[in-house]
Amino acid sequence: MLRQINGKAGPLLGLTLFFCACSPSAQDQAGTTANHSGNDTATAKFVSRMAGAEQSAAPSAKPFQQSEKTDLLEFLYAWPAQAAAVPDIVAKFRKDMDSGKADALKMAADDRKSAQQSGFPFHAHSLETRWTVAADTPRFLSLQSSRYTYTGGAHGMTGYDTLLWDKARKRETSMRTVMTSPSAFAAAIGDAFCSGLDQARAEKRGGPVMRGDDPFTECVDPMKETLVPVSKDGKLIDAIKVVIGPYSAGPYSEGTYEVLLPVGEAMRKVIKTEYQDAFAR
């Protein structure tokens, strides 16, 4: 008769008796020594399953990059491991990569044909897109892209984009969805943004910027630019980076402007209540 533990037979005792009943006798062991290693492994796995300890580890995601250089096109598309871990993001990027490459190849082929017919030299085109991590917090994964395009002219052009992934809701969102309204957000950051842009211009131009009729001295509308949530410590969104491409805030020679706006009380007030806990105080 089994001894009862609190009125029930102990599970470990049951496992012990099970293995004792299934164990070979000393006489049988002499003929089965070669099988011990396999039996021991199987036994260990069985015990692990019974105890709930066996878990299959998911393979870690790896950064992705596709690059190709031909007489027509120099192509590159890349995204980080954090993006590779989210199937929906990968599907979105792959679609963008495939369609972008197909369009770029067609444009390059048409350009080469036109150049040959006109007797002009053809210069290979370029399309390079790189996604990087701007913030990876418990609530949000914020990604920023830089896309360089060259189609045979005097110089190429660089454009920017952003993707905000809501981990809690497992779906893509955006800063416009997070804020109470674009107009309220623009009003909250307006003065700080314009001051930050003037400072960035002064650093590039080597002197203070006096606002006037020149559009490259006027403040630009931040809501028409790329708003990128960023995080320094990976815990909370602590700033919004406004990325301004060439020609928007200055001549092409000045390149891209970036204005970093730390999250403050004014900005928090124009973030929807359900998202405020994800932003710094």
N, C-alpha and C positions, 0 to 999 in steps of 0.2 A: 504494500500500500504506500502511495506517495505521501510524504509529509506535507501538510498544508502550511502555506505562508499567508497569514491573514485570511484564512479560509479558502485560498486558491493555490494551485500548484505554481511555483515560481517559474517564469519563462526561461531563465538561464538553466534551471534544473531540467526542464523539458528538453532543451537543446542538448544538454550533456548526455542525457539518456539516449537521445536520438543518434548521436554520433557514436556512443558506446555500442549501440545495437548494430550499427552499420560498419564498425571497425573490424578488420580481418583478425583472425586468431594468429597466435605466434607462429603456428605451423604454416599458415598461409603466407605470412610475411616473407618467408624465405624465398617464395617464388614470385613475389610481386615488388621487389625492391626497386626495379626500374620504373615502376609506375608511381612511386611515392611523390615525386616532384609535381606531376600533373594533378594527383589527388589532393595534395596539400593546397595547391593554387585554387582548385575548384572549391575546396572546403572554406578557404579564406573568403572567397567571393560570396559563398552562400551565407556565411555568418554576417558579412557586411550588408547583404541585402536584407537579412532578417532584422538587423539592427538599424536599418535605414541610413547607413553610412555611405553607401555607394552612390555617387553623383557623377553624372557625365559633365565634364568641364567643356564649356563652349569655346571654340577656337577664337583666339583674340583677333580683332580686326586689324588690318594692315593698311597703311597709306597706299593710295592708287596713283599711278601716273601712266599715261599713254603718250608717246612721242613718236614723231615720224617726220623725216625730212626728204623731200623729193624735189625734182626740178620745178614743180608747180607750187608746192606749199610746204612751209615749215609749221608743223602742228604740234601742240602740246595741250594736255588737259590733266589736271591733278587735283586730288582732294586728300585731306588728312585722315588718319585712322579713326578719329571721332566721328567723322561723317560716314566712313565705311561701315561703322557699327550699326547704322540706321538704314534698313532696307529701303524705306520710302525716299530718303535723301539720295541714296545710290541710284534708284530708279530715275529720279528727277535729273540728276547730273548726267547719267548715261544718255538720256534722251536729248539733253542739251548738247552733250558732246557729239553725238552722232549727227544730229541735224546741223549743228554748227560746222562740223567738218565737211559734210556733204555740200552745204551752201558755199563754203569757202573754196572747195575744190572746183565747183562749177564756175564760180566767179574768176578764179585763177585761169581755168582753161579758156573761158571766153576772152579774158584779157590777153592771154598769149596769142590766141588766134587773131584778135584784132591788131595786136602789135606786129605780128608777122605780115598781115595784109597791108599794113601801113608802112612797113619798113623800119619800125622802131624796135629798140631792144626791149626785151621782156625781163622784168625783175620778179623773182619768185615772191609770192605772198606769204604772210605769216598770220597765224591765229594761235595765241597762247592764253590759256585760262588757268589761273591758280587759285584754289580755295584754301584759306588758312583759318585757324581758330582765333576768334577775337574774345570769346568767353565760353567757358565750360563750367557751369554752376549746377547745383542740384536741380534747379528748375529749368534753366535754359542752356541750349547750345547755340552760340552765335557764330556764324561763319561769314567771312568777307572774301569777295573775289576781286581779282585784278585781271582784266582782259586786255591784252595788247593785240591790236589789229594793224597790219600793214598790207596795203593793196597796190603798191608800186609808186606811190606819190613821193613828195619831198620827205615826208616822215610818217611814222605810224601814229596811232592814237590809242590812248589807254582809257578804259572805262571801268566802273566799279559797280558792284552789286552786293547784296547781303541776304542771308537766309537766317531766320530765327526759328529754332525748333523748340516747341514746348514739350519738355520731357514728361511733365505730369499728365498732360492730355494726349501725348503721343501723336502730335500733329504739327504741321508747319503753321506758324503764325507770323506776325510782323509788328514792327514798332507802332504802326498806325492802329493796329488792333489793340495793342496794350495801352495806348494813351486814350484819354477821355475824348479828345478831338484834336485834329491837326492844328486848328486855329488856337486852341488853348495851349497846346504844347509850344507852338511857335512864339506865342506871347510870353510864355514862361522862360524860354531860353534866349529870346531875341537880343537883349542887351549884352548878355555874356558872350553870345556867339559873335556879334558884330565887333565887340572889343577884342575877342580872341583872333578874329580874322585880321583886324588891323595890325595886331601885334605880329602875326605870322607874316603878313606882307612887309612890315617894317624890317623883320629879320632877313627876308630874302632881298629886299631892295636897299638895305643898308641905311635906312633913315625913316623917320616918322611919315605916316601916310595922311595926307590932307584930303578929305572927301570933297569931291567936286563933280564936274560934268563928265569926267572920264569914268566910264563904267568899271574900270579896273580899280577905282578908288571907292566905289559905292559898296555898301553891304549887299550880299546876295540873299535870296530866300533859302534858308536852311532846309525847308520842307521839300524843295525841289532837288536836293542833293541826297547823297547816300548816308543814312543814319545807321550807325553800327553800335550795338550794345557791347561794352567791353567790361572785363573784370581782371583786376590785378591778382587777387588771391584765390579765385575759383570758388568763392562762397556766394557772393552777391554781385549783381550788376552795379558797378560803382561809377560808371561814366558812359556818356554817349559820344561817340566820335563822329564828327561830320566830315565826310570825305568829299572834296570838291575837285573835279577833274580839270585838266588843262582848258584854258579859254573861258572858264566860268568866273574865276576870281582874278585872273591875271593872264598875261600872254603865254603862249605855248612854252617859251623858254623858262618860265617860272615853274612849270610842272604842276604837280598835284599839291593841293593844300589840305591840311588836316587840322581840325579844331577840336580839342578835347574838352568836353563839358562835364565836370564832376556832378554826380547826382546830389542835389541839395533839396531843401524843403520846397522850394518853388516847383522844381521838377516833379517831386514825389506827389504833389497835389494834383498834377494832371496825368498821373498814372492811375488806371482803374484799380479799385479797391482789391479785387481778387488777385492782382499782380504785385501789389506794393511790397509784400513780404520778400519778394525776389530782388528788390532794389535796396541799395545801401541807404542808411539814415544819415 
